[in-house]
Amino acid sequence: MPGTFRFSFGPWNIHEGADPFGPPVRPTVAFAEKLKLYKKMGFDGVQFHDDDAVPQLNHMSPAQVEKAAREMAKLLDGEGLVAEFVAPRLWEDPRTIDGGYTSNNPAERQYAIDRSLQTVDIARALNCDKVVLWLAREGTYIREAKDATKAVELLVTAINKMLAHDSAIKILIEPKPNEPMDLAYIPTIGHAIGLSYVTSDPGRVGALVESAHAILAGLDPSDEMAYALAHKKLWSVHLNDQNGLKFDQDKAFGAVDLRRAFMQVWVLDRNGFGNNGEFVGLDVKAMRTQKAEVAALHLSNSREIFLSLLEVVRGLDQSRIDELIAQRNYEQLEMEIIRALLGK
């Protein structure tokens, strides 16, 4: 059965253009103004960090946090949008310098867990049942500094507490092999899925595959997606592109390698992705050189590229493909794909 595709992105994908080597180059866009762009560009879902949904949450009481989250839910509803997921931001607070769940400091580990439980509450107030864990600082700069076996156990403990906190919540693990940490404990989708099976409720722990993160690990994103799909644990994707094994670039989907992007669309569509409500999420950044008035093109372009590739996937002659596979004529099969991409 073919897939059903709805699209989402996070408010951080419309940004000021600052990077580690330079200041902002574009004016800040108010959150409410960002929300007004979603439907205009063909998007239905909003990805949230906890403090995107509730700014300054570290300085608010639980009741204040819940009230702010419910106000955000009303704002979304007024724009005809839904929250796809909420993710605890555990990489900017001073208490997470050495990791959140895997910090060597017990008090800092407790802070990470408490904030994650609060994220679960925010998600539910937004009528959302998914929490994404990008394990940004769950790793180390020097292997001898932490016990890697204990680190996995600490991650399981944290996830189990989230699962126990809300019986309906689902946890999506988003792996990345490096950056900001040099050595990540959960670098690939295989690690993420392996981790899910040692939690207290594996049926509620799945994965989110980001194209660039797979490429940074030297892997093909479509294979990572297919692996998660085989386990019935691909519950979201972050589509983007990447120029080689360097820093995480978050380029527009398909902008670097159209063939690689094609295969991701192929895998998603042929495995019915989206038929259970999953979103095609984008995590793409505008080039720093982009002027403010055209600083959302990376989002609309990525969606357009996906839908164009979807037409190519669905326009292929399946009987011809089956024939070439049966003949083991893979050179010709490849040429059929290239011709389709070239519009021939």
N, C-alpha and C positions, 0 to 999 in steps of 0.2 A: 504494500500500500504506500503511495507517495506521501510525502510529508505535508504538514500544514504550517505555514510560516508567519509568525508575528515577530516584530522586531523591538529591541530595547537598547537603551544606552544609559550611561550614568552621567549625572550633571558635571562630573570632573572632566568629561570629554569635550566640554565647551569651557575653555580655560584661557588664562591670560598670557600663556606662552613663556613663562619663566622656566628655566632649567638650571641644573647645578652650576652652570657657567655664566648665567646672565639673568637680569631682572625681568619682570613682566614687560611685555611689548604691546599688550592690548588691554583695554579697560575691562573691569569686572562686569559680568552680566548677572543681574539679580536672579535668584533662584526661580522666582515666579515667572520671569521673562524666559528663562530656559524651558520651563514647562510648557509655555505657549508655543514653542517651536516643535514639540514632539509630534503632534497630530499633523501639523503642516508638512512635515517631512516624511510622514507615513509610519511613525512609530507609535506603539501602543503601551509599552512597558517602561518603567523607570527602575534603574538599578540604584540602590542606596548603600552608602556607608551609614552606620548608626548616627554619626554626627552630621550627615547630610539631611537626614530626616528630623533630627533634633539637635540643632546647633547648641554648643555650650553645655552639653548634657552632663559633663563632669561637675558642673556647678549648680545642678538642679536636683531637687528631691525626686524620688520615684513617682510621686503623684504628678509633679510638674512635667516629668518626662512623658508619662502616659498622656497627659492632656495635650502636650505639644505634638505627639505622634498622631493623636486622633484629629487634631487640626490639620496636620499634613494629609491625612487620609481624605478629609473633606476637600482639600485643595486639589488633590489628584482626581477625585470624583468629579469635581467641577470642570476639569479639563478633559474628562473622558479617558483617563489613564488609570493604570493599575501598577502597584509595586511588584516587580519581579522577585527581588530578594533584598535582604539587608545584610551587610557585612560589618562585623566589629572592626574598627580601625585600631589595630594593635601595633602600629609601627611608628607612631609619631610622639606618643606620650613618653616623657622621661623615664617612666617606670618600665618601659619595654625596650630599653637600649640593648639588653642582653637576651631579648626574646620575651614573649609573653608566657605562653603555656610551658615553655622549656627553659625559662630563666633559672639560673642557679640560686636565685633569691626567692624563698617561699612566699614572702609578702607580695612580691611582684607577680608571681604565678597566680596568687589569689585575686589580685587586681584584674588580671586578664580573664579569669573565669567569671568574676562578678560582672565585668563589662560585657562579656559574651552572653550571660544570662539576661542582662538588661537589653541586649540586642534582640534576643528571642522575644522579649515582651514588646519591643518596638515593632518587630515584624508582625506580631499578632494584632497590634493596634492598627497597623496598615493593611489588615486583612490579607496578609501574606504568610505563607507556610514554609518559606525557604530562607535559610541563613547560609551565606557563603563564607568559607574560611580560606582567605588567601594567607597562607602561613609565612608572611613576609620575613619575619625575623626569627622564625623557628629553625635555627641552624647555628652555625658558629663560624668564626674566622680562623680558629685553630682547633683541630680535632681533639687535642688533649684537654681542652677547657671544659668539655662536657662529655657525659656518658651517653653515647648515641642510643644504646638500648633503653636506658632510663627515659631518654627524650621521647621515644615512641610510646612508652607507657604513660608518660605525662600527657601526651596528646590524646591518647585514648581516654584517660581520666577526665580531661576537659570536655571531650565530646560526649561522654556518658552523662556528665552533669547537665549538659544542654538538653540531651534527649530526655532525661528524667524531669527536667524543668517544665517541659510542655510535651504532652503525648502526641501532638499532631505535627510538631515541627520536623522539617527535613534539613539535614546538614549536607552541604555541597562543598567538597574539598577541591580547591583550585591549586594545583601544584605548579612549582616553578623551580628550576634547578639552581639558580643563583640570582643575585641582585634583589634586595640589598645585601643579603648574607653571601659570603663566599661559598659556603657549604650548606646546602639545604637538606633537611632530614626527609622531606617528602618531595623529591624532585620531578617525578613523572606520574602519569595517570595510573600506571601499574602500582606504584607505591601508595597512591591515594586509595585505590580500590582494595589493595591488600589491607590497609589500615581499617577500612570500613568493616571488614569481616571479623575483626577482633573487638569491635565495639559491642555494647549491650544490645543494640537493635540494628543489625546490618541492613535491614530493609528500609531504614530511614536515613542511611548515610550513602551518598552518591558522589558525583564528581561534576566539575565544570572544566572543560578543556579550553585553554586559550591557545590560539594558533601560534603566537610568538613564543610562548613559553615552551611549547613542544619543539619549535625550531631551535631555541636556545639549548635544548637538551640534545640536539643533533638528531631529532626524530621527525617523522612526518606527521603533521596534525591530523590528517585523515585517518592514519593508522591508530593514533591515540583515541580518536573519536570512535572508530570501529571497535576497538578493544572495550571501551566503556559501554558501548551499545550492546556488545555481546554479553555483558554482565547485567544489562538493563539498568545501568547506573549513570547514563549520560543525561543529566537533568538540566544542563544549560551549556552554552558555548560562548566564548568571547572571540569573535572573529576579528582578525587584523592581519598584518603582514610584517615581514622582517627581512632586513638585508643582512643575511649571514649571522654568524655567531658573535654578536657584539652586544652592546647594551640593548635593553628592551625598547624598541622603536615605536611600536603601536601605529604603524603605518596603515593607510586605508586598505581594506580587504582587497586582495588581488592586485595591489599596486606594484608588487615586486615580481611575483611568480603566478601568472594567471593559470597555468596548468595545475599548480599546487592548490590554488583556490578552487578550481573546477572540481578537483577530487574531493575536497571537503563538502562541496554542495552535493556531489554524487552520493557520497556516503550518507549524508543526512537525509536526502530525499529518498533514497532507496531503502532506508531503514525506518521510514515513517516518523522521523523526528518531528516533534511538534504536535503529534496527534493526541498526546496526553497533556497538552497545555504548555509544553516547554517553549521558551522564547529563543530566537536567534539574537543573542546579545552581541553588541559591538563594543570593543574597547580600543578606540582609535583616537589619536591626537592630531590636531591641526599642526601643520608645519609652522615653525616659529616665525617664518617670513610672511605668513598669511595676514592680510589686513582684517580688521575687526568685522567689516561688513560682509566678508566671505569666509568667516572662521568657523562655519558649520558645514562647509561643503564636504569635508572628509567623512561626515556621517551620511549625508544623502548620497554621496558617491559610492560609499561602501554598500549601502542598501541596493542601489541601482546595479552595481556589479554582481551582487549575489543573485538578484532576480534575473539578470541577463544570463548568467551562467546556469540558472535553473532552467531557463528556456532551452539552452543547449543540451543539458542533461536529458530533459524530457523529449527533445526532438531527435535523439539518436535512434537509429534503426536497431531495435533490440535483437531481431532475428539475425541481422548482419553481424552484430557483436557476438552472439552465440555461435554463429558459424565459424568466425575467425578463432574463437577460443577453442572450439572443437578441433579445428585444424592445427591448433598450436601455432598459428601465424600471428605472433605477437607484434612483429614489425608492422604488419598491415593494420593491426588493431590500433597501434599507436598512431599511425598515419590517419586513420579514420577520426580519432579524437582531435588530432592537430587540425585537420581540415574543418571539423566542426567549429573549433575555436577560431579559426580564420574566416568562418562564415562561408565556406565553400561547399 
